[in-house]
Amino acid sequence: MYLTAFSLIALTLLVPSLSMASSEDESLELLYGDDSFISIATGRKQLLSKAAAVASVITAEDIKKMGAKDIEQALESVAGLHVSRGAVNYNSVFTIRGIGSGANTQVLMLINGIPITNVFTGDRSIVWGGMPVQNISRIEVIRGPGSAVYGADAFSGTINIITKTADEIDGFETGFSTGSFDTRHAWALFGGEVKGWDVAFSMELSDSKGHDETVQSDFQSVLDGLLTTNASLAPGGVNTGKKSLETRIDLAKDLWRLRMGFQGRYDVGTGAGVNQSLDLFGSGESERLNLDLTYHDANFSENWDLQGTLSFFQTGFKTSNIHLLPAGAFGGAFPNGMIGSPAVYERHYRSDMSAFFTGFNAHDIRVGAGVYYIDQYRVEETKNFIFNTLPTPPTPMPLQRVSGADLFNREAGRTINYVLVQDEWLFATDWALTTGLRYDHYSDFGGTVNPRMALIYNSPYNVTTKFLYGRAFRAPAFAEQFNANNPVLIGNEDLDPEVIDSYEIVVNYAASPDLRMDLNLFYYEMQGIIISAPVAQNTGNQTGYGAEWEFEWGVSDKLTLLGNYAYQHSEDENNHCDVADVPQQQAYLRADYQVAPQWSLFTQVNRVMDRKRAPGDTRPEVEDYTTVDVSLRAENIFPNVSVGFSVNNLTDENALEPSVAPGNIANDLPLAGLSLTAEISVSW
């Protein structure tokens, strides 16, 4: 298939082309507004309806209307994207179109276009701790493969978080919110010109004890039943507290932009336990430091738009006093509990260069290349046990820091080189063809080629039809390659990347300036899914298909309705059964109503349905749930003063996310019940 895409690229450079009027985009921007544009699909600013992908945008205004305090709350509004929770630290698990895993490695997250993936787990970190939203300008989301543009891990989807610039902040803003679970959040933002530089600065501090909904039984409960002991802490509350510090600075002058950011997460609770056994004593912390310098000259020379970026990303997590099993485990063999506290530290160095060339009539050609080096430079572990081959229980030992062959993982590095080419060809009036190809070479497993193709037909203003194909890959994480001394997952250095081929048909219909609807149909095939058994192997295969329907309707000057419905059916080809734990149906509805000139009321309803159990898991299916959130806001209720009040899970729904088979947490993972938040902000 990638040879076909490569041939199409070559063909577009040889066939005479017809020019389209550039005024069309300007007219559409006036019709839809800037919020309907996206840049993540190709690197160029495009209308959502014309982008070569199935894409969504969540703006800062949308985030306010939802009353969202974290990106996870905002992302739940995207069709086909569900934010679940894992037992470990109650980390967010982004499931897109039935593709998801506990480690959550199939979704690529970017901040201002730079990946924040940890190479150890292949996700955002074992100690993620979420991300606050006050300094977010917009969140761009692609559902479907994106490796032809972004390389590894843009597998089921890509999420790009774009922070605010000096122009967007334009002055000072400070605010404070407080709410349920002893949650407090304070922020300060500044945007303006300082000695010829455009400067944007933000700082956000938060502290929460977190919700403590009850888990009825856990893994230790299972062991207690087998060993006739009584060590489990269940029934007991989950441990979801955390503290966070988020600060960023954005400096821009002429053709240069320097961004720096720091994310610190401290005293992060263990959720339902690192080992699916309740742990009231363990905690984790993580720190992420990013630095990127970009040079961008849109008029570098005739027909050339050039951009180069150097970036550095340092990330690490450490844990303290993690109780894999509580005091008294294994019949008293561990009187102080079975303790294992890991830590991993990484440095990522990246260099990227890309250029757009418009010298050929009706073509916009992008070429790019880059080199990355990722260094997992320190691995630490403190524990009081030695693993044995199952079913033999672990052997107790004095609590100590281990090293060398006794560690759970090892220091390692990875070098990546890539080249890409992309062409957007307006080959006839109302017709566009985007083709692309990216080659990545990894020092540990070799090369991978990922093509894309998008054929787009724009009938005059009101209907756009897209036919999309893309291939993507997920690189093995170091945990999957190098894990040792762990009966659940033993690493395999010979792993290959996971691969997905995806096909989509999209229809965007703008019935009027006040009513827009989208229908997306998709089918995908996944090969070489990495499964631990317990040694990691490329043995899994999965197929899936489904549909997503979205709409936005300006009912009147005061009322806007928007929502979506998503259906997906994904099948585990190895077991010939439905993929476990992912929703087959989702529905979302939001109503924005202006109550008075300064007051607005926002209500959203989210329903999650039809989650199956894994083969051999005899528990009843996970219960469907519906949550209702309400937000009331007043802008400039006093000069430069705004206030907001929000209620999450208004009906106090008993919402549950599935615990993985074999059901060591038998009654699943409870989400937070009814919660309240009040906030005030001042700008000048």
C-alpha positions, 0 to 999 in steps of 0.5 A: 500500500505504501508503494501506491502512496509513493507513486501518487506523490511522484504522479502529482509532481508530473501531471499538469494542475489547475489552480483554485481561487485562494479567496475561498479559504478567506470566505470560509474563515469569515463564515466559520471563524478562526476556531474552525481551523486546525494545523495538526493534520499537515502542518499548515493551517486548514479548515477542519472540514478540509483537513486531511484527517478526522480532527477536532478542536477544543478552544479555551472558550470551550474549556471554560464552558465545560467547567473543565479543570483538567485536559481529561475533562475536556477531551471527553467531549471528543467523539469516539474518545473516551477517558477511562482510568487505570488502577495504577495512580488512577492514571487517565487512559485515552481510548480512541475507536476501541483502541486502548490499553492500560499503559495507554501507549497508542495515543501520542500527546504533544505540547506545542508540537513536541512529543512528551512521551516517556520511553520507559512506558511509551505513554505520558508517565506512570506518575502523570498527574494530569494537566491544568487548563488555564494556559491552554489556547486550544487542544487539537485532536486527530482520530486515526493514524498520524505517523506519516507526519509525527512518527511513532505512537501517533497510532489511534490518535494524536493530541496537540496541546497549544499554550497561549501566546502573549497576544492571547493573554494580553495583560495580567490575569490571576485567579483562584478556585476551590471545591470538593475533595479539599481542592484548591487551584491558583494561577497567574498569567502575563502576556505583553511586550518586554524590551521588544520581545513578546512574552507569555508567562504562566504559573499554576498551583494546585492541591487536592486530597482527591476523591476516595470512592470505595473499592469493595475488594482487591487483589489482596482480597483474592489472596486472603481467600486462598490463604485464609488471611485477613490482610486486605484494606478493602473495602476501602477508599482509593488514593487519588490526592496530588499536588502540582506545579505548572509553569511556562514561558514563551518568548518570541521576537522576529523569526525566533520563538523560545518556549520553556515549561516545567510540570511537577507532580508531587504526592500523587496517590496510588489510586487503587494500587500499583498491584491492584491492591489498595495502598494508603501509604505509597506515593509518586512524583514526576518532573518534566522539563521542556525547552524548544527553540524554533526558527520560522521564516515563512518567506525564507526565499521565493516559494519556500517556507522554512522551519527548524526546531531544537528541543530538549525534554527531561522527564522522570518519576520516582515512587516512595513506600509503594505497597504492592501488597499490604502488611501481613501479605502471604500469611505474615511473610511481609509484616510491613507489607510487600514494598517496591518503589521504582524510579526512572529518569530520561533525557530526550534530544530532538532536532527537526527541519521542515520546509514547504515549497509552493513553486509548482502550480497548485502544489504545496509540498512539504519535506522534512527530516530530523534526528532524536536521541532518547537516553534512559540514563538512570533506573533505581529501585528499593524493595523488600522481596525477590520474585520467584517463578509463579506460583511460588510466592516472592521471598522476603528480604530486608528493605534495600536499594537494589542495583545491576541485574536485580533491577526491574529495568536498565539504563538504555538509549535509542536513536531515531532518524526520519525523513518525510515528504508530503504533497497537497495537490489542488488538481481540479476545482473543488478537488484536493489530494494529499499524499505523504510518506515518512520513513523512521529508522530506529537503532534498536529495531530498524526501519518503518515506512508509513504512508497516508493519502486523503482525497477531498471533494469540496462542493460549493461551501456546504458539503465536503467528502473525504476518503482517507487512508493511513498507516501508523506504528507504535514503537516498543517501550523500554518496559516491554523490551527490558523489564526483568524480575517481574512475573507479570511482564518480562521484556523482549529485545527482539520486539517489532513495532505495532502496525495499524492500517486505517480507512475512513470516509468523512462527510462534512455538511454545513447546512447553514452558518448556524448548523453543521454536521459531520459523519465519519465511517472508519475501518482499521486493522492492527497487526503485531500487538505487543502482549505479555504472556508473560514474556512480551511478544508481537502476537496480537491482532485486532480489527475494528469499524464504526461511525461517529456523528457530530453536530453544532446548532446555533438554535438562537442568539442565546442557545447553542447545542452541540454533541456527538454519538460514536459507535465502534465494534472492535474484535480481538482476532486471536480470540474472535471476541469483542475487545474488552473494557472499551465502550462500544457506544458513547453519546455527548450533548452540551447546551450553551445558554446565555441567561443574561447579558453577563451570565451563561449556563452550560450543561453537558451530558456524557453517556458511556455504554457497552463495555465487554469483559475479557475472555475468561472474566466471568463478571457481569458486563461493566455497567453503563453510566451517564454523568451530568455537569453544569457550569454557570459563568459571569464575565466581567460581573465587576470591572475585569472580574469574572466568576464561575460555579460548576457541578460535576456528576450532578446526579451523583451517578455510580460511574465505574471504569473497568478493572482489568481481567481477571478482576482482582478489583472485582467491582471495578474502579469507581469515579468521583461522585458529586463535586462542586467548584467555585472560581474567581479571576481578575484581569487587567 
